[in-house]
Structure formats: structure tokens, C-alpha cells
Amino acid sequence: MEMEQKKYEFTGETMDFFGRTLHRIRSLRAFSDINIGDIGGWIEKEENLSHNNNAQVFDDAQVSGKAQVGGDALVSGKAQVSGKAQVFDDAQVCGEAQVGGEAQVGGKAQVDGKARVCGEARIFSNHHYWTSPRIGSRNDITTFYRSKDRRIMVVCGCCHTDIEDFARRVKETHGDNQHARDYERAIQMAKIWIDLEGDIDE
């Protein structure tokens, strides 16, 4: 199938992102809520953002590495999509969210706030991930997400593990103090909220 007319170009403005050069983009045609000449976000190369359909990178959002944004997906705010991650369908990644690794975000899922989704995450609805309030000794959010092998994975600071190992580490580190109790509530909420059933694309 022949590719549609290009919908964006590089403006010439660049930025350094951990040793990678990202390029600011500008719209070449009107689509969705975009007008010709509108300034978009940052991508490393054209493979990061499809020229087809209505996918767009807005604001100061950044897409790099082998990551791909396609379909009618939107990446906006200060969000970062990197690694081999894919954002597609009508999904949105916004706020200060980070999507990396080989994560897939599709359907009508909205990954937002300061969520961190990575590894082999499969996020196709808002019930496939959950973020805690600011808790723990770091006073930061913890992200729980559904993986390709239907486990609940956890990203907390530099810790990235499954939910059972995370619970063990919490007990070892915090015993029965307030931090431990807060994390335990978050673990239970994640188990209630996250749906491990449904389709998981290979």
C-alpha cells in the first residue's frame, strides 16, 4: 500500500536526549485537530512516528530509539516513549509518563501522570496498569502493570520486578512500619484493579 503524503517535517530545531539527537516536528497537512504549520514534539527519526492515520507527538513529548507511534495514538505533555515500545490504536501517553522496553500501549488506554511502563507490558485498557499515590521512603508513585505473560509487574524507583517479589522486598526492607503498610495497600489495590485477562498481542 502506498504511504500517504508526509504529514510532518523536521523544523531544524534539535535537542540532546541522553546522547541521542531529537528533532522538533512541524505539521505539513491538516488532520484531526492539527493545522498546517503546527509545531509538534520531538522524535529521533521518521520511523518513530507514522505518516499515516492521525498519530501525533505534541508539546515537549519525546519518542526515541526504535519506539513507534502509529494508528491514531497521541503522545503529549512531557511523556517519553523509548526503546522498542509501541503506542498505537487510540492510545494516549501523556503527562510525565514513560513507556519503554518492549511495552505495547494500545486500544483506548491512557498512560498518564508519572506512570512508568516498561519490560513486556501489555496495556490495552486503563485496567491494565495502576499507579499508587506518593508513598514510601522516596515519597514517590509506584507503577503496577500487566505483562505479556499475565503477571503484575512493579516499577518502584530503580526496582523492576513482579508483584510477589516486590512484596517480599518491602517486608525485608520496611518490616511492619508505615512505609510497609502503605506499600501493602498499594499491592492489594493493584491486584484488585489490574485485569490480567483479555487479549495479549504477541
Long-range contacts (C-beta under 8 A, 24 or more apart in sequence): 3-51, 3-52, 4-51, 4-52, 5-29, 5-51, 6-51, 7-31, 7-34, 7-51, 8-40, 8-49, 8-51, 11-39, 15-42, 17-42, 17-44, 17-62, 17-64, 20-44, 20-64, 20-65, 22-62, 22-64, 25-49, 25-57, 32-56, 32-72, 41-75, 41-76, 48-81, 55-87, 55-88, 61-93, 61-94, 67-99, 67-100, 71-106, 73-105, 73-106, 77-112, 79-111, 83-118, 85-118, 89-124, 91-123, 104-201, 106-201, 113-141, 114-140, 114-141, 115-141, 115-143, 116-143, 116-155, 117-143, 117-145, 117-155, 118-155, 118-160, 119-147, 119-153, 119-160, 120-147, 120-148, 120-149, 121-145, 121-146, 121-147, 121-148, 121-153, 122-146, 122-147, 122-148, 122-200, 122-201, 124-198, 124-199, 124-201, 125-195, 125-198, 127-193, 127-194, 127-195, 128-194, 128-195, 129-194, 130-189, 130-190, 130-193, 130-194, 132-182, 132-186, 132-189, 132-190, 135-179, 135-182, 135-183, 135-186, 136-179, 136-182, 136-183, 137-174, 137-179, 142-183, 142-186, 144-186, 144-187, 144-190, 144-193, 144-194, 145-194, 146-194, 146-195, 146-196, 146-200, 148-200, 148-202, 150-196, 150-200, 151-196, 152-190, 152-191, 152-194, 152-196, 154-190, 163-187, 163-190, 163-191
